[in-house]
Amino acid sequence: MTDTDHPLLNWDEHGQPLSSQFDDVYFSKASGLAESRYVFLQHNQLAQRFAALSNGETFVIGETGFGTGLNFLCAWQCFLAHAPAGARLQFISVEKYPLSRADLAQALALWPELSQLREQLLQQYLAIHSGFQHLLLDNGRVSLTLLIGDVLTMLKQLDGQINAWFLDGFAPAKNPEMWNEQVFAQLARLASTDTTLATFTSAGFVRRGLLAAGFAVQRVAGFGHKREMLAGRFQPETSGAEPTTTGAPWFARPQPHNAATTQRHAIIIGAGIAGCASAASLAARGWRVTLIEQHQHIAQEASGNAQGILYLKLSAHDTALSRFILSGFGYTRRLLEAVSATQADHQPTAILSKNDWDSCGILQLAFNDKEQKRLAALAAHFAPSLLRAVDAQQASQLAGLPLDNGGLFFPEAGWIHPPALCQALSQHPLIHIQTTQQAISLTQVDQQWQLHPESGLLATAPVVVLCNAANVAQFSQTQHLPLSRVRGQTTQLPVTASSQSLQCVVCANGYMAPARNSTHTIGASFNFADDSQAATLAEHRSNLALLHELAPSFQLHCATDGIDVTTLQGHAAFRCTSIDYLPLVGPVAEHQAFLHSYADLRKDARLPLTQPCPWHQGLYVNTAHGSRGLISAPLAAELLAAWICAEPLPLPLELAQQCHPNRFALRTLMRNQAE
């Protein structure tokens, strides 16, 4: 995205937005609210269908053209009025040109009756960048996934099933990219026999295209001055449409787990950021969660740092890792706002205080010519709202301390106290935490997973999620996963009269965060050889050296010259990483059976095999987040919940597959490598 990807708007005398690019209105000048209710809610029978939902059931709406979000707010309002308290709404909308937050607020201010929902949306409408951007509202009961990009590209990467379609792009004559056979084919791919569709247009080629794709649409009376519109239901047998393919079986969704569906109970092993976020995502869907932690308190290992930074290590080449980071950063940034807002909403959950995080921004310094070129490429590729180039003078003004180098400034980023976030995520009535408990082995009996300590039985549930970093590989079912551990240590540096002027995080090879509780966090080391669990003097010295390299002036302002290293406090832990640096998120297969089932891939990696994947039914992992856990683990938890609850995935299908635990065994077969 660039800054020109926000639409250029004109505002008429009534305060309604008009698109300069498409020369069209965002909603009816007569009454946009009434039009949305008539066209999309009434003709998809949403009030009746919401009322018929069961507790624990999710209704999914898909939309082409998010625009001002008016349709979303109308659907949300209708859902609150008619759906049972235990049902959920998932709204997925494609938008190539998202409105700025200010424009969205101005447009939606026209509808005072939607003010409460509008404010919730605006509170979460930040860090909206390219790709899939996932937002949680109403304490997780409602989710909004914005697919920011070209409609066809985005829909091709959507994996899930839509219950009702809203087709609401600008008029077909003015925005033909939104209305063509390829788009209609994607709408059909994501539909089922119960899927309905409604749109304001009655254009003949749209009607014919939808009919050819399998939608039995007909013209009905339109809204206001519009004589007709289209509405109907997906009925592919009437059209001769080609059936959709299921794709690669090794990435297919496991068959529904009867015990999991009825009991809705999961055990999660590991109460760091991955485990706590996974617990929160499942609890928001009405699942009971037993969270197992081997230490006396949660967030003791890699999630136990005093300050973690929301650092975006991006690529200008749209790599899988870069796209995951961009979506994950947006989700974490919005999550921080949500768990902070609970204080004002008087919710009975733990909240983050002003002392627990700060969106102060991050300065990434260009410390040599090679890094300067890399950062310049990033500045040319991404929108200034995400990152912008700054010179040394501008960097010094942003930091509040003198710096010798410029670089990039990430205005939406900052730092967080990870244990506080873990505490906030795990404080839910449906989450039960068991500390000082360690599972040594797993067995499955009658659709129930049994967790065994050294002796006896620790817990049972139909679903188990392994979030205990590299210790995931200690279980026989997951010992084949290629995980590695990298020791890291941070150092707590006492604040000085000068250093307290630091206003944002400054990073390069190392980093320094603004003071929290009168100390700065600096670091962090990467040590592949040391297995020590405790902070060492050698790595305190290494972190001080990184600080000096970061900005020589920091040595003076932080009074590190001659400091007694033996007095410094710090935190040491082991990051868990994968060989391709992407996390492992999803269901686990029976490894030997997998290799046997797909052994023919050793001869020809392109064979169209169809045999079902031999899953460990009800077993999942969420691990290998490396040093990016604060950015990647919360979104990975939503991805995991979507796998478990059979919801549309909050990430592009290709990216979800690149994070799938089966990817390593698949590569072994396709490359005909030895085990």
C-alpha positions as CSV (number, residue, x, y, z in Angstrom):
1,M,0.0,0.0,0.0
2,T,1.0,3.6,-0.5
3,D,-0.7,6.7,0.9
4,T,-2.6,7.1,-2.4
5,D,-4.5,3.9,-1.7
6,H,-6.9,5.8,0.5
7,P,-9.7,7.0,-1.7
8,L,-10.1,10.7,-2.7
9,L,-13.4,11.9,-1.4
10,N,-15.7,14.8,-2.1
11,W,-18.4,15.6,0.5
12,D,-21.7,17.0,-0.7
13,E,-23.8,19.6,1.1
14,H,-25.4,16.9,3.2
15,G,-22.1,15.6,4.4
16,Q,-22.2,12.4,2.3
17,P,-19.0,11.1,0.8
18,L,-18.6,10.6,-3.0
19,S,-15.7,8.8,-4.7
20,S,-13.7,11.1,-6.9
21,Q,-12.0,8.0,-8.6
22,F,-15.2,6.2,-9.5
23,D,-17.5,9.2,-9.7
24,D,-20.1,7.4,-7.6
25,V,-21.8,7.6,-4.2
26,Y,-21.0,5.3,-1.2
27,F,-24.7,4.9,-0.3
28,S,-28.1,6.2,-1.3
29,K,-28.6,9.9,-1.1
30,A,-32.2,9.2,0.0
31,S,-31.2,7.1,3.0
32,G,-28.1,5.0,3.0
33,L,-29.1,3.3,6.3
34,A,-32.6,2.3,5.0
35,E,-31.0,1.1,1.7
36,S,-28.6,-1.2,3.5
37,R,-31.3,-2.7,5.7
38,Y,-33.6,-3.2,2.7
39,V,-31.1,-4.5,0.1
40,F,-28.7,-6.6,2.3
41,L,-30.4,-7.4,5.6
42,Q,-34.0,-8.0,4.3
43,H,-33.1,-9.8,1.1
44,N,-30.6,-12.1,2.9
45,Q,-33.3,-12.8,5.6
46,L,-30.8,-12.0,8.3
47,A,-33.1,-11.2,11.2
48,Q,-34.8,-14.7,10.8
49,R,-31.5,-16.5,10.2
50,F,-29.8,-14.8,13.2
51,A,-32.7,-15.8,15.4
52,A,-32.4,-19.4,14.3
53,L,-28.7,-19.7,15.3
54,S,-27.6,-22.0,18.2
55,N,-25.3,-21.0,21.0
56,G,-21.7,-21.6,19.7
57,E,-22.7,-21.2,16.1
58,T,-21.0,-18.6,13.8
59,F,-22.8,-16.8,11.0
60,V,-20.4,-15.6,8.2
61,I,-21.2,-12.7,5.9
62,G,-19.0,-11.9,2.9
63,E,-18.9,-8.5,1.2
64,T,-17.4,-7.0,-1.8
65,G,-16.7,-3.3,-1.1
66,F,-16.4,-2.4,2.6
67,G,-16.6,1.4,1.8
68,T,-17.8,3.3,4.9
69,G,-18.6,0.2,6.9
70,L,-22.3,1.0,6.9
71,N,-23.4,-2.4,5.9
72,F,-21.3,-4.0,8.5
73,L,-22.7,-1.8,11.3
74,C,-26.3,-2.6,10.1
75,A,-25.6,-6.3,10.1
76,W,-24.0,-6.1,13.5
77,Q,-26.9,-4.1,14.9
78,C,-29.3,-6.7,13.5
79,F,-27.3,-9.5,14.9
80,L,-27.4,-8.0,18.4
81,A,-31.1,-7.6,18.2
82,H,-32.0,-11.2,17.0
83,A,-29.1,-13.7,17.7
84,P,-28.8,-15.7,20.9
85,A,-26.1,-14.5,23.3
86,G,-23.8,-17.5,22.5
87,A,-23.7,-17.1,18.7
88,R,-21.0,-15.2,16.9
89,L,-20.9,-13.0,13.7
90,Q,-18.0,-13.1,11.3
91,F,-18.0,-10.4,8.7
92,I,-15.4,-10.6,5.8
93,S,-15.1,-7.7,3.4
94,V,-12.9,-6.9,0.5
95,E,-11.7,-3.3,0.0
96,K,-9.0,-2.0,-2.3
97,Y,-9.2,1.6,-1.2
98,P,-9.9,1.7,2.6
99,L,-11.1,5.0,4.0
100,S,-8.8,6.8,6.4
101,R,-10.0,6.7,10.0
102,A,-11.0,10.3,9.9
103,D,-13.0,9.9,6.7
104,L,-14.7,6.8,8.2
105,A,-15.6,8.7,11.3
106,Q,-17.0,11.6,9.3
107,A,-19.1,9.3,7.0
108,L,-20.6,7.2,9.8
109,A,-21.4,10.3,11.9
110,L,-24.5,10.7,9.6
111,W,-26.2,7.9,11.5
112,P,-26.5,8.7,15.3
113,E,-28.5,5.5,15.9
114,L,-25.3,3.5,15.1
115,S,-23.1,5.6,17.3
116,Q,-22.2,3.0,19.9
117,L,-21.2,0.4,17.3
118,R,-19.5,3.1,15.3
119,E,-17.3,4.0,18.3
120,Q,-16.3,0.4,18.8
121,L,-15.4,0.1,15.1
122,L,-13.3,3.3,15.1
123,Q,-11.5,2.2,18.3
124,Q,-10.3,-0.9,16.4
125,Y,-9.9,0.8,13.0
126,L,-6.1,1.4,13.1
127,A,-3.0,-0.2,11.6
128,I,-5.1,-1.1,8.5
129,H,-2.5,-2.0,5.9
130,S,-2.5,-4.4,2.9
131,G,-3.5,-8.0,3.1
132,F,-5.8,-9.6,5.6
133,Q,-6.5,-7.4,8.6
134,H,-8.5,-9.1,11.5
135,L,-10.5,-7.0,14.0
136,L,-12.3,-8.2,17.1
137,L,-15.3,-6.4,18.5
138,D,-17.9,-6.8,21.2
139,N,-15.3,-8.8,23.4
140,G,-14.7,-11.2,20.5
141,R,-18.3,-12.0,19.8
142,V,-18.1,-10.2,16.5
143,S,-15.1,-10.3,14.1
144,L,-14.4,-8.2,11.1
145,T,-11.7,-9.3,8.6
146,L,-10.8,-6.7,6.0
147,L,-9.2,-8.0,2.9
148,I,-7.2,-5.0,1.7
149,G,-6.4,-5.3,-1.9
150,D,-7.7,-6.3,-5.3
151,V,-11.0,-8.2,-5.1
152,L,-10.1,-11.2,-7.2
153,T,-6.6,-11.6,-5.6
154,M,-8.1,-11.4,-2.1
155,L,-11.1,-13.7,-2.7
156,K,-8.8,-16.4,-4.2
157,Q,-6.9,-16.5,-1.0
158,L,-10.0,-16.7,1.3
159,D,-10.6,-20.1,2.8
160,G,-14.0,-20.7,4.4
161,Q,-17.7,-20.8,3.8
162,I,-19.9,-17.8,3.5
163,N,-23.6,-17.8,4.6
164,A,-24.6,-14.6,3.0
165,W,-23.1,-12.3,0.3
166,F,-23.4,-8.5,0.2
167,L,-22.3,-7.3,-3.3
168,D,-21.8,-3.6,-2.8
169,G,-19.0,-2.3,-5.0
170,F,-19.5,0.9,-6.9
171,A,-21.9,0.6,-9.9
172,P,-20.8,-2.0,-12.5
173,A,-20.4,0.5,-15.3
174,K,-18.0,2.5,-13.1
175,N,-16.1,-0.3,-11.4
176,P,-16.1,-3.3,-13.7
177,E,-13.3,-5.1,-11.8
178,M,-15.7,-5.9,-9.0
179,W,-18.3,-7.4,-11.4
180,N,-17.0,-10.2,-13.7
181,E,-17.2,-13.9,-14.2
182,Q,-13.9,-14.6,-12.3
183,V,-15.2,-12.8,-9.2
184,F,-18.6,-14.5,-9.4
185,A,-16.8,-17.9,-9.6
186,Q,-15.0,-17.1,-6.3
187,L,-18.3,-16.2,-4.7
188,A,-19.6,-19.6,-5.7
189,R,-16.4,-21.4,-4.5
190,L,-17.0,-19.9,-1.0
191,A,-20.7,-20.7,-1.0
192,S,-22.9,-23.6,0.1
193,T,-26.5,-24.6,-0.7
194,D,-27.7,-22.3,2.1
195,T,-25.8,-19.3,0.9
196,T,-27.8,-16.3,-0.1
197,L,-26.9,-13.2,-2.1
198,A,-28.2,-9.7,-2.5
199,T,-27.0,-6.6,-4.4
200,F,-28.4,-3.2,-5.3
201,T,-27.7,-3.6,-9.0
202,S,-29.9,-5.3,-11.6
203,A,-27.5,-5.1,-14.5
204,G,-28.2,-7.9,-17.0
205,F,-24.6,-9.1,-17.3
206,V,-24.3,-9.3,-13.5
207,R,-27.5,-11.4,-13.4
208,R,-26.3,-13.7,-16.2
209,G,-22.9,-14.0,-14.6
210,L,-24.3,-15.0,-11.2
211,L,-26.7,-17.5,-12.8
212,A,-23.8,-19.1,-14.7
213,A,-21.8,-19.3,-11.4
214,G,-24.7,-21.2,-9.7
215,F,-26.7,-18.4,-8.0
216,A,-30.4,-18.6,-8.6
217,V,-30.9,-14.9,-8.6
218,Q,-34.0,-12.9,-9.7
219,R,-34.9,-9.3,-10.1
220,V,-37.0,-7.9,-7.2
221,A,-38.2,-4.4,-6.4
222,G,-35.3,-2.0,-5.7
223,F,-34.9,0.6,-3.0
224,G,-36.1,4.2,-3.5
225,H,-35.8,5.4,-7.1
226,K,-34.1,2.1,-8.2
227,R,-36.7,0.0,-10.0
228,E,-35.0,-3.4,-9.5
229,M,-32.2,-5.2,-7.6
230,L,-31.0,-8.8,-7.5
231,A,-31.4,-11.4,-4.8
232,G,-31.2,-15.2,-4.6
233,R,-29.6,-18.3,-3.3
234,F,-26.7,-20.6,-4.4
235,Q,-28.1,-23.6,-6.3
236,P,-25.2,-24.9,-8.5
237,E,-27.2,-27.9,-9.7
238,T,-29.4,-25.5,-11.8
239,S,-26.5,-23.9,-13.6
240,G,-24.1,-26.7,-14.6
241,A,-21.3,-24.9,-12.8
242,E,-18.2,-26.9,-12.2
243,P,-17.8,-28.3,-8.7
244,T,-15.1,-26.8,-6.6
245,T,-12.0,-28.8,-5.8
246,T,-10.9,-29.4,-2.3
247,G,-7.2,-28.7,-2.8
248,A,-4.2,-30.5,-1.3
249,P,-5.4,-33.1,1.2
250,W,-2.4,-32.6,3.5
251,F,-3.6,-29.0,4.1
252,A,-7.3,-29.9,4.2
253,R,-9.3,-29.3,7.3
254,P,-9.6,-32.4,9.6
255,Q,-13.1,-33.9,9.7
256,P,-15.3,-32.5,12.5
257,H,-14.4,-34.0,15.9
258,N,-17.7,-35.1,17.5
259,A,-16.4,-34.9,21.1
260,A,-14.9,-31.5,20.5
261,T,-18.1,-30.2,18.9
262,T,-20.2,-31.3,21.8
263,Q,-17.9,-30.7,24.8
264,R,-16.1,-27.5,23.5
265,H,-13.2,-28.1,25.9
266,A,-9.5,-27.7,25.1
267,I,-6.3,-28.1,27.0
268,I,-3.5,-25.7,26.2
269,I,0.0,-26.5,27.3
270,G,2.2,-23.5,27.9
271,A,1.1,-20.2,29.3
272,G,3.3,-17.8,27.4
273,I,2.0,-15.3,24.8
274,A,1.1,-18.1,22.3
275,G,-0.7,-20.2,25.0
276,C,-2.6,-17.3,26.6
277,A,-3.6,-15.8,23.2
278,S,-4.8,-19.3,22.1
279,A,-6.8,-19.6,25.3
280,A,-8.4,-16.2,24.8
281,S,-9.4,-16.9,21.2
282,L,-11.1,-20.2,22.1
283,A,-12.7,-18.7,25.3
284,A,-14.2,-15.9,23.1
285,R,-15.9,-18.6,21.1
286,G,-17.4,-20.2,24.2
287,W,-14.9,-22.9,24.7
288,R,-13.7,-24.0,28.2
289,V,-10.0,-23.9,28.4
290,T,-7.6,-25.6,30.8
291,L,-4.3,-23.8,30.6
292,I,-1.3,-25.8,31.8
293,E,1.9,-24.1,32.9
294,Q,4.9,-25.8,34.4
295,H,6.1,-22.8,36.3
296,Q,4.6,-21.2,39.4
297,H,3.3,-18.2,37.3
298,I,2.4,-17.6,33.7
299,A,4.7,-15.8,31.2
300,Q,8.0,-16.9,32.8
301,E,10.1,-17.8,29.8
302,A,10.4,-16.0,26.5
303,S,7.2,-14.0,27.4
304,G,8.8,-12.8,30.6
305,N,10.8,-9.8,29.4
306,A,10.2,-6.5,31.1
307,Q,9.7,-4.8,27.8
308,G,9.1,-6.4,24.4
309,I,9.1,-4.3,21.2
310,L,6.6,-4.5,18.4
311,Y,9.3,-4.7,15.8
312,L,8.4,-5.2,12.2
313,K,11.1,-7.0,10.3
314,L,9.7,-6.5,6.8
315,S,10.7,-7.2,3.2
316,A,10.1,-5.1,0.2
317,H,9.6,-8.3,-1.8
318,D,6.3,-9.4,-0.1
319,T,7.8,-12.6,1.4
320,A,5.5,-14.9,3.4
321,L,7.1,-13.8,6.6
322,S,6.7,-10.2,5.8
323,R,3.0,-10.6,4.9
324,F,2.4,-12.5,8.1
325,I,4.2,-9.8,10.2
326,L,2.1,-7.1,8.5
327,S,-1.2,-8.8,9.4
328,G,0.1,-9.9,12.8
329,F,1.3,-6.4,13.7
330,G,-2.1,-4.9,12.9
331,Y,-3.9,-7.5,14.9
332,T,-1.7,-7.1,18.0
333,R,-1.9,-3.3,17.8
334,R,-5.7,-3.5,17.8
335,L,-5.6,-6.1,20.5
336,L,-3.7,-3.8,22.8
337,E,-6.3,-1.1,22.3
338,A,-9.1,-3.6,23.0
339,V,-7.6,-4.9,26.3
340,S,-6.8,-1.4,27.4
341,A,-10.4,-0.1,26.6
342,T,-11.9,-2.7,29.0
343,Q,-11.1,-0.4,31.9
344,A,-13.4,2.3,30.6
345,D,-16.0,-0.3,29.7
346,H,-15.9,-1.8,33.3
347,Q,-15.4,-5.3,32.0
348,P,-14.6,-7.9,34.6
349,T,-11.3,-8.8,33.0
350,A,-7.7,-7.9,33.6
351,I,-6.6,-4.8,31.6
352,L,-3.4,-3.2,30.4
353,S,-2.5,0.0,32.2
354,K,-0.6,3.0,30.8
355,N,2.5,1.5,32.5
356,D,2.1,-1.8,30.6
357,W,2.5,-0.6,27.0
358,D,3.2,2.5,24.9
359,S,2.6,3.2,21.2
360,C,5.5,5.5,21.2
361,G,6.8,4.5,17.8
362,I,10.0,2.7,16.9
363,L,13.1,4.1,15.2
364,Q,15.0,1.7,13.1
365,L,18.4,3.2,12.4
366,A,20.5,2.8,9.2
367,F,23.9,1.9,10.6
368,N,25.7,1.3,7.3
369,D,25.3,1.8,3.6
370,K,23.8,-1.7,3.0
371,E,21.2,-1.1,5.7
372,Q,20.4,2.4,4.4
373,K,19.6,0.9,1.0
374,R,17.4,-1.8,2.5
375,L,15.5,0.8,4.6
376,A,15.1,3.0,1.6
377,A,13.5,0.1,-0.4
378,L,11.1,-0.4,2.5
379,A,10.2,3.3,2.6
380,A,9.4,3.2,-1.2
381,H,7.3,0.0,-0.8
382,F,5.1,0.7,2.2
383,A,2.7,3.5,3.1
384,P,3.9,6.4,5.3
385,S,1.2,5.5,7.8
386,L,3.2,2.3,8.5
387,L,6.8,3.6,8.1
388,R,8.6,6.7,6.9
389,A,12.2,7.7,6.2
390,V,13.8,10.2,8.6
391,D,17.2,11.8,8.6
392,A,19.5,12.0,11.6
393,Q,18.0,15.4,12.8
394,Q,14.4,14.1,12.5
395,A,15.4,10.9,14.3
396,S,17.0,12.8,17.1
397,Q,13.8,14.9,17.5
398,L,11.6,11.8,17.6
399,A,13.9,10.0,20.0
400,G,14.4,12.9,22.4
401,L,18.2,12.1,22.4
402,P,20.9,12.9,19.8
403,L,21.4,10.3,17.1
404,D,24.1,10.1,14.4
405,N,22.0,8.2,11.9
406,G,18.6,8.4,10.3
407,G,16.5,5.5,9.3
408,L,12.8,4.5,9.4
409,F,10.1,5.5,11.9
410,F,7.2,3.2,12.6
411,P,4.6,5.6,14.2
412,E,2.1,2.9,15.2
413,A,4.6,0.6,16.9
414,G,6.1,0.7,20.4
415,W,6.8,-1.5,23.4
416,I,4.7,-3.8,25.8
417,H,5.2,-5.6,29.1
418,P,4.5,-9.2,27.9
419,P,3.5,-10.6,31.2
420,A,0.8,-8.0,31.6
421,L,-0.6,-8.9,28.1
422,C,-0.5,-12.6,29.0
423,Q,-2.3,-11.8,32.3
424,A,-5.0,-9.8,30.4
425,L,-5.6,-12.5,27.8
426,S,-5.8,-15.4,30.4
427,Q,-8.3,-13.7,32.7
428,H,-11.5,-15.0,31.3
429,P,-14.3,-16.9,33.2
430,L,-13.9,-19.9,30.8
431,I,-10.1,-20.2,31.3
432,H,-8.8,-22.3,34.2
433,I,-5.1,-22.0,34.8
434,Q,-3.1,-24.9,36.4
435,T,0.4,-23.9,37.3
436,T,3.4,-26.0,38.5
437,Q,2.1,-28.8,36.3
438,Q,4.1,-30.4,33.6
439,A,2.8,-32.8,31.0
440,I,5.3,-35.5,30.0
441,S,3.3,-37.5,27.6
442,L,0.0,-37.6,25.6
443,T,-2.3,-40.5,24.9
444,Q,-5.7,-40.5,23.2
445,V,-8.5,-42.8,24.4
446,D,-12.1,-42.7,23.0
447,Q,-11.7,-39.2,21.4
448,Q,-10.2,-37.8,24.6
449,W,-6.6,-36.7,25.0
450,Q,-5.0,-37.6,28.3
451,L,-2.1,-35.6,29.7
452,H,0.3,-37.5,31.9
453,P,2.9,-36.1,34.3
454,E,5.6,-38.4,35.6
455,S,2.8,-40.4,37.2
456,G,-0.9,-40.3,37.2
457,L,-3.3,-38.3,35.0
458,L,-3.1,-34.5,34.8
459,A,-6.1,-33.6,32.6
460,T,-8.3,-34.8,29.7
461,A,-10.1,-33.0,26.9
462,P,-11.0,-33.8,23.2
463,V,-8.7,-31.0,22.0
464,V,-5.1,-30.3,23.0
465,V,-3.0,-27.3,21.8
466,L,0.7,-27.4,22.3
467,C,2.1,-23.9,22.9
468,N,5.2,-24.8,25.0
469,A,7.8,-23.5,22.5
470,A,10.5,-26.0,21.6
471,N,9.2,-28.4,24.3
472,V,6.5,-29.2,21.8
473,A,8.9,-31.7,20.4
474,Q,9.1,-33.6,23.7
475,F,5.9,-35.5,22.8
476,S,6.0,-38.6,20.6
477,Q,3.2,-37.2,18.4
478,T,5.3,-34.0,17.5
479,Q,8.9,-35.0,18.0
480,H,9.3,-34.9,14.2
481,L,8.8,-31.1,14.0
482,P,12.1,-29.3,13.3
483,L,12.3,-26.8,16.1
484,S,15.3,-25.1,17.5
485,R,16.1,-23.0,20.6
486,V,18.0,-19.8,20.6
487,R,19.0,-18.2,24.0
488,G,18.3,-14.5,24.4
489,Q,19.0,-12.1,27.2
490,T,17.8,-8.6,28.0
491,T,19.3,-6.2,30.4
492,Q,17.6,-3.7,32.7
493,L,19.4,-0.4,32.7
494,P,18.6,2.1,35.5
495,V,17.2,5.4,34.2
496,T,19.3,8.6,34.4
497,A,18.2,12.2,34.4
498,S,19.3,12.3,30.7
499,S,18.1,8.9,29.5
500,Q,14.6,9.6,30.8
501,S,14.2,11.9,27.8
502,L,14.1,8.9,25.4
503,Q,10.6,9.1,23.8
504,C,10.5,6.1,21.5
505,V,12.2,2.7,21.0
506,V,15.5,2.9,19.1
507,C,16.8,-0.2,17.4
508,A,19.3,-1.6,15.0
509,N,21.2,-4.7,15.9
510,G,20.1,-4.1,19.4
511,Y,17.4,-1.9,21.0
512,M,16.6,0.4,23.8
513,A,13.1,1.1,25.1
514,P,11.9,4.2,26.9
515,A,11.9,3.8,30.7
516,R,9.4,1.7,32.5
517,N,9.5,1.7,36.3
518,S,12.7,3.7,36.2
519,T,14.6,1.2,34.0
520,H,15.2,0.8,30.3
521,T,15.2,-2.6,28.7
522,I,18.2,-3.1,26.3
523,G,19.2,-6.1,24.3
524,A,18.8,-8.6,23.1
525,S,21.4,-11.2,22.7
526,F,21.3,-14.2,20.4
527,N,23.3,-17.1,21.7
528,F,23.1,-20.5,20.0
529,A,25.6,-22.2,22.3
530,D,24.7,-21.4,25.9
531,D,22.1,-23.5,27.7
532,S,22.1,-21.5,30.8
533,Q,18.7,-20.5,32.2
534,A,20.1,-17.5,34.2
535,A,21.2,-14.1,33.0
536,T,25.0,-13.9,32.6
537,L,27.5,-11.1,33.1
538,A,28.9,-11.9,29.6
539,E,25.6,-11.2,27.9
540,H,25.0,-8.1,30.0
541,R,28.3,-6.8,28.6
542,S,27.3,-7.8,25.1
543,N,24.0,-5.9,25.5
544,L,25.9,-2.8,26.6
545,A,28.2,-3.1,23.6
546,L,25.1,-3.3,21.4
547,L,23.8,-0.2,23.0
548,H,27.0,1.7,22.2
549,E,26.8,0.5,18.6
550,L,23.2,1.6,18.4
551,A,24.1,5.2,19.3
552,P,27.5,6.2,20.8
553,S,25.8,9.1,22.6
554,F,23.8,6.6,24.6
555,Q,26.9,5.6,26.5
556,L,27.0,9.1,28.0
557,H,23.2,9.6,28.4
558,C,22.8,6.2,30.1
559,A,26.0,6.6,32.2
560,T,27.2,3.1,31.1
561,D,30.9,4.0,31.2
562,G,32.3,2.2,34.2
563,I,28.9,0.8,35.3
564,D,29.2,-2.2,37.7
565,V,27.8,-5.0,35.5
566,T,27.3,-7.2,38.5
567,T,24.5,-4.9,39.7
568,L,22.4,-5.2,36.6
569,Q,19.2,-7.2,36.4
570,G,18.0,-9.0,33.3
571,H,16.0,-11.9,31.9
572,A,17.2,-14.9,29.9
573,A,15.0,-17.3,28.0
574,F,15.0,-19.5,24.9
575,R,13.2,-18.4,21.7
576,C,11.8,-21.2,19.7
577,T,12.3,-21.0,15.9
578,S,11.6,-23.1,12.8
579,I,14.0,-23.7,10.0
580,D,12.1,-21.3,7.7
581,Y,11.4,-18.7,10.5
582,L,7.6,-19.0,10.1
583,P,5.6,-20.2,13.0
584,L,3.9,-23.6,13.2
585,V,0.1,-23.2,13.5
586,G,-2.5,-25.8,12.8
587,P,-3.5,-29.5,13.1
588,V,-0.9,-32.2,13.6
589,A,-0.7,-35.3,11.4
590,E,0.4,-38.8,12.3
591,H,4.0,-38.5,11.0
592,Q,4.8,-42.1,9.9
593,A,1.3,-42.6,8.4
594,F,1.7,-39.3,6.5
595,L,5.0,-40.4,5.0
596,H,3.4,-43.7,4.0
597,S,0.2,-42.2,2.6
598,Y,2.0,-39.7,0.3
599,A,5.2,-41.7,-0.4
600,D,4.5,-41.4,-4.2
601,L,5.4,-37.7,-4.0
602,R,9.0,-38.9,-3.7
603,K,8.7,-40.0,-7.4
604,D,6.7,-37.1,-8.6
605,A,6.0,-34.0,-6.5
606,R,3.2,-33.0,-8.7
607,L,1.0,-36.1,-8.4
608,P,-2.6,-35.2,-7.7
609,L,-3.0,-37.4,-4.7
610,T,-6.4,-37.4,-3.0
611,Q,-6.2,-39.8,0.0
612,P,-7.2,-38.1,3.3
613,C,-4.5,-36.9,5.6
614,P,-4.0,-39.2,8.7
615,W,-4.6,-36.6,11.4
616,H,-4.0,-36.9,15.2
617,Q,-7.6,-36.0,15.8
618,G,-7.9,-32.9,18.0
619,L,-4.2,-32.2,18.3
620,Y,-2.9,-28.8,17.3
621,V,0.3,-26.6,17.7
622,N,1.0,-22.9,18.0
623,T,4.7,-22.4,18.3
624,A,8.0,-21.3,16.7
625,H,7.4,-17.5,16.9
626,G,11.1,-16.7,17.5
627,S,11.7,-13.2,18.6
628,R,8.4,-12.0,17.0
629,G,5.9,-13.6,19.4
630,L,4.2,-10.4,20.4
631,I,3.4,-9.7,16.7
632,S,2.8,-13.2,15.4
633,A,1.4,-15.3,18.3
634,P,-2.0,-13.4,18.9
635,L,-3.0,-13.6,15.2
636,A,-1.7,-17.2,15.1
637,A,-4.1,-17.9,18.0
638,E,-7.0,-16.6,15.9
639,L,-5.8,-18.8,13.0
640,L,-5.7,-21.8,15.3
641,A,-9.2,-21.1,16.6
642,A,-10.5,-20.9,13.0
643,W,-8.9,-24.4,12.4
644,I,-10.5,-25.8,15.5
645,C,-14.0,-24.2,15.0
646,A,-14.2,-24.6,11.2
647,E,-14.3,-20.9,10.6
648,P,-12.9,-18.9,7.6
649,L,-9.2,-18.4,8.1
650,P,-8.1,-14.9,9.1
651,L,-5.0,-15.2,6.9
652,P,-4.6,-15.9,3.2
653,L,-4.9,-19.6,2.5
654,E,-1.4,-19.7,0.9
655,L,0.1,-18.1,4.0
656,A,-1.8,-20.4,6.4
657,Q,-0.4,-23.3,4.4
658,Q,3.1,-21.9,4.7
659,C,2.6,-21.9,8.5
660,H,1.1,-25.4,8.6
661,P,2.9,-28.1,10.6
662,N,2.7,-30.5,7.6
663,R,4.9,-28.4,5.5
664,F,8.1,-30.0,6.7
665,A,7.1,-33.6,6.1
666,L,5.7,-32.5,2.7
667,R,9.0,-31.0,1.7
668,T,10.9,-34.1,2.8
669,L,8.7,-36.2,0.4
670,M,8.7,-33.8,-2.5
671,R,12.5,-33.4,-2.4
672,N,12.9,-37.2,-1.7
673,Q,15.0,-36.5,1.3
674,A,15.9,-39.1,4.0
675,E,14.1,-38.9,7.3
